């Protein structure tokens, strides 16, 4: 009788664990807002019995603070290129064992040996894209092909800016003809001044990040600085919208999967990366968030409409005028001071 009781208890415990998806522990995932399909997470939990503990961030800078100050809190994080570079220098990233990520074989050739992480030793690309201007075709006067429109009185009160330090300082620098990785005090001062004047002249409607895409769909502004996939999301919902990567150049970026050294569930983290690199799953995510995939097999599944979409797959000449951000760590205090001046300008 006693034995039966123990058996019954064990079976019910097992059932409870299965129902709650915790039979095989958890994986703690720290990703950007609106940056994965909930379906892919459910499919992962169903198939593996690993529970996904899902947390979100808005900018790379917010994420970096958390990763540094909360060891053990995350098993998978999605930093952009220049932050991968930084996290490697700080020795915070696991060297990846690719025998546990067979689906990484689908990653495109051009991302096999990226400058931010030679040979991809510490990171696997998740999505890539550009920064540009989303605009309402029916309300602009003339072509939107220069960052200059963001600083023109013509669009006063009609511009959403990105509340993201590198993106916004970067575009101001590029508009002025400088590199978005510059360390020249004079160039940085000029870019700061431009952004302060833009704000003082009431050209900026708001500094924000993830809210912008739905506000643009609703027609709340004429111009918005946006990441390409968010722009594509808005365009899919409102035919009046279009996206442009300005002629002065812009930022091209890659967001990656990394496993922090401090992860307490590394095996599950590997399973997560491998699952998300599976072509059908990469397709689900890509179609849901509308960013550019670095997964050749997924791209093939998505077909011509996806491949020929210039917002998602810009022509080579657009990529050629874009720069990657680089880690500017020792220089960050300078950036932060200048950025605070912009944000506090009245
Ligand atoms: C989408 C996040 C986009 C990441 N909300 C841009 N690097």
Boltz pocket constraint, residues with backbone or C-beta under 6 A from the ligand:
constraints:
  - pocket:
      binder: B
      contacts: [[A, 32], [A, 33], [A, 34], [A, 35], [A, 58], [A, 80], [A, 210], [A, 227], [A, 230], [A, 253], [A, 255]]
      max_distance: 6.0
